[in-house]
Amino acid sequence: MRSVSLTVNGKAVLASVEPRLNLADFLRDHQLLTGTHIGCEHGVCGACTLIVNGEPARSCIALAVACDGAEVRTIEDLDEDPIAIRLRAAFTAEHGLQCGYCTPGMLVTARDIVLRLPDADAERIRLELSGNLCRCTGYAGIVRAIERVLRERPAVEAPAKAPVAERRMAAPAATTVAAPVRTAAPVSASPDSTLRQTIGIALPPDRVWAAIKDPTLVASCVPGVTLAPSSSAGNLAGEMAVAFGPLRARFAGTATVSYDDAARSGTIRGEGRDSATGTRLKTEAEFRVSEAAAGKSRIDLTAAYALQGPLAQFSRGALVQALAGELCREVARNLEARLTGGTATPPQPAKFSAGAFLLGVIWRRLKALFGND
């Protein structure tokens, strides 16, 4: 058993719990706060969403002992909250609930939207709600309810921390693979949807930079990416097919790319859509080539991304970071091979084996743990 001390709904709580006990079960079974609902128990459906240290969090995948010292607020603590009061009235007026199982988590997320994004439109609201699943309403009433509260501009207390501004990446980046994305307004993404990767290549920076400026060459190094014949130097069109275990998606669209030769850096903005699921991807990214050592280069990538639609539930940070790492290693190997006359992996099979992927991640972490990386 482990001792845990935290503040729950304004009250100090000290308890002895099993290390494996999650926060949701601790609140429901130990504190009898059953307003927090448990759905998928994998952090996907959002039913268990509550507030930890002022921010929405999944309580089914948070261990109670990991929250030691934290301030936790459940739906019960929002009875007198000015924004929650208005949201409950709006949900009722706009028919934003039916069975009610997802509603506690929806209200927590909706409250966060009102506090953090006062100018959010319907599209942005849907994007922010993509981590809260509902099997009843079709979301239309929920979106209208949040829009109603935003229009009313309630005079409420200021949020505990300053609202997150629309994200503009001073220097965005993602693999110049953004072929599979359709040109659109710059993406606004929260810090949780920011991706950073570094690729090492055993070739001089000038040579790598020249290769990076060739979209056809870059696309040929990225598994699953194909460029359309209509692509030009700064305007790309194409698609990227992805398979992760049983999941299949094919994002098609366009992107714009710009280059700064003096700084060996560039930016890319775009948008794509998977026609099978209707999932949309927006990205705003920056890439930079620099010298890592004599005759060697590094490519630094920073990307803000937003995924909206059925596949958004798989955009969790840890999974995306790990998957991006695997993809970047494959791109680096292919690019190096093409520039040195070797053989690169054919780009067509955009498939990732979930089992092999996870085993690879575990194996690398074990090697790093024992100093054999």
Protein Blocks (a to p, Z undefined) as FASTA:
>chain_A
ZZddddeehiacdddddfklcfklmmmmmnopakbccfklnomnommgcceehiacdfkl
ccfklmgoiacddfklmmmgmklmmmmmmmmmnopafnlmmmmmmmmmmmmmmmmmmmbc
fklmmmmmmmpccfklnommmmmmmmmmmmnopacdddfbdcddddddfbgcddfklmmp
ccdddddddfklcccddddddbdfklmmmmmmmmklmmmmpghiacdfkbcfklccdddd
ddehjbccdddddddddddfklopaddddddddfknopacddddddddddfbghiacddd
ddddddedjklmmmgfklmmmmmmmmmmmmmmmmmmmmnopacddfklccdcfklmmmmm
mmmmmmmmnopZZ
